[in-house]
Amino acid sequence: MSVLETFDKWKGFLSERVDQAQNTGMNNATINNLAYHVGDYLSTQVDPKNSQERVLKELWDVGNEEEQRALAGLMVKLVDKG
């Protein structure tokens, strides 16, 4: 089962990646920038697998770059444990 099959799996996967990045000393600006690039890739290359991902894609698609970066930052904040 792909991490994109359920939103909870996706959030868990993203949380683990954010934790790993923080543990290597990556700062929040860099993490948010990477999240933006991942979001851009997912929006253009991956079909949403559930309703939550569909909403995120639709929000991404109507947003400008600043709004997309804000959305990516919010996703990081959503899964950040500390």
C-alpha positions in Angstrom: 0.0 0.0 0.0 1.4 3.4 -1.0 1.8 6.2 1.6 -0.7 8.1 -0.6 -3.5 5.6 -0.2 -4.8 7.2 3.0 -4.3 10.7 4.4 -3.2 9.4 7.8 -0.4 7.3 6.1 0.6 10.4 4.2 0.7 12.5 7.3 2.7 9.8 9.1 5.2 9.6 6.2 5.6 13.3 6.0 6.0 13.6 9.8 8.8 11.0 9.7 10.6 12.9 6.9 10.2 16.2 8.8 11.7 14.6 11.9 14.6 13.2 9.9 15.3 16.6 8.3 15.2 18.3 11.7 17.5 15.7 13.2 20.1 16.3 10.5 20.1 20.0 11.4 18.0 21.3 8.5 16.3 24.6 9.4 12.6 25.3 9.0 13.0 27.5 5.9 14.8 24.7 4.1 12.2 22.1 5.2 9.4 24.4 4.0 11.1 24.9 0.7 11.5 21.2 0.2 7.8 20.7 1.1 6.9 23.3 -1.6 8.9 21.3 -4.2 7.3 18.0 -3.1 3.8 19.6 -3.2 4.5 21.0 -6.7 5.7 17.5 -7.9 2.7 15.8 -6.4 0.3 18.3 -7.9 1.6 17.8 -11.4 2.6 14.1 -11.4 0.5 12.2 -8.9 -3.3 11.6 -9.0 -4.9 12.2 -5.6 -5.8 8.9 -3.9 -8.4 10.2 -1.5 -10.7 13.2 -0.8 -8.2 15.0 1.4 -5.5 14.8 -1.2 -8.0 16.0 -3.8 -8.8 19.1 -1.7 -5.1 19.8 -1.3 -4.5 19.5 -5.0 -7.4 21.8 -5.8 -6.1 24.4 -3.3 -2.6 24.1 -4.8 -3.9 24.5 -8.3 -5.8 27.7 -7.6 -3.0 29.3 -5.5 -0.2 31.4 -6.7 3.4 30.5 -5.6 3.1 32.4 -2.4 -0.1 30.6 -1.4 1.4 27.3 -2.4 4.4 27.9 -0.2 2.0 28.8 2.6 0.1 25.6 2.1 3.3 23.6 2.0 4.4 25.3 5.3 1.0 24.5 6.9 1.4 20.8 5.9 4.8 20.8 7.6 3.4 22.5 10.7 0.5 20.0 10.8 2.8 17.0 11.1 5.6 18.6 13.1 5.9 17.0 16.5 8.2 19.5 18.0 
